[in-house]
C-alpha cells in the first residue's frame, strides 16, 4: 500500500463511508446505537443490518439508498445515516425516505 493510502486510512474516522459501514454492520454496535438513540422503544433485538439497502417505488422511479438498514422484533424499520455536510434539506430527505420505505 502506498504512503498516501496508508495515511488516508489511518486518518479516516467514523464519518468515512467505509469505516461507518464496517462499524455499523456489527450487530452488537448497531443494536447499541439504536438503543441509545431511541431508549423509549426498548429494542430487544434486530435483524442483521444491511448496508446500502436500496428501495425503489417503481422500476422507473428514482431509488433511495439507505446507509444502514435494519428491522427490530416489532417490525419497526430503522435507517441509520451519516451526514457529513449540512445541505439544509434534512426534513425533505426524511419525508422522501419515509414515503419510499413504507411502500
N, C-alpha and C positions, 0 to 999 in steps of 0.2 A: 504494500500500500504506500502510495507516495506521501510525502510530508504534509501537503495541503489537505488531503483527505483525512489523514490521521488527526490533524489538528481540528478540522471541522467536526469530526466525530466526537472528539474529546470535549469540544465546546458546546455540543448540542444539549439542549435542556428539554424539559417536558413539552415546551411549545413546538418543538420539532416534530413534524408529522410522523416520521418513522419511530421516534422514541415514544411519542404519545400512544401510538397504536400498539407497540410492544408492551408498554406498561399496562394499558387499559384492557388488553386482551387476556391478562392474567385474571382468572375467575375471582380469586380472593380480593385482589385490589379493586376490581370493578365493583364487586358487591359492597366493599367497604366504602368506596367513594359514594355510591348511591345511598347507602345507609346514613352517611354523614351529611349529605346534601338534603336528603328527604327523611329525617328521623321519624316524623309522624306516620310514615307509611309502614314502619316495622317490617321491612322486607326480609324474608327468611332465606329465600334462595332465588337465583336467576338462571336462565338458560345460558349456556356458554356464549359469551359475547362474540359478535361478528364485527369485523371492521370493513369499512367501505361498502356497507349494505346499500343497495340501490333499489329504489321504488319508482315505478312509472305508472301513471293512472291510465294511460292508453299507449299502444305501440308507437304512435307518432307524437306523443307528448314528451316534454322535457322531463327527465328523470331527476330525482333527488337522491343524493348520496350522503348517507349518514356516516360520520367518523366511526363511532362505536354504537352498536345497536344490540339491545337485549330485551328480554321479557321476564317478568317475575312470575311467581307461582299463582298470582291472582289474575294474570293475563294483561297486566299493565305493561306498556311498551316504553322503553327508555332510549333516547338518543343523546349520547354524550359527545359534545362538540368542543373543539379547542379553537377559540377565537384569538388571533394574534394581532388583528387590526380592527379598529372601530370604524365601520363604514356607515354608521348611524342608520342601519336598516334591520336591526335585530327583531323588532316587532313584526315587520313584514316577512322576514325569513321564518320566524316561528309559526306564523299563521300558515304559510305555504307548506312547511314541513308537517304541521299538524293535519292539514287537509289531505296531503298526499298519503301520509302513513295510515290514515283512518279508512282508506278505501280498500 
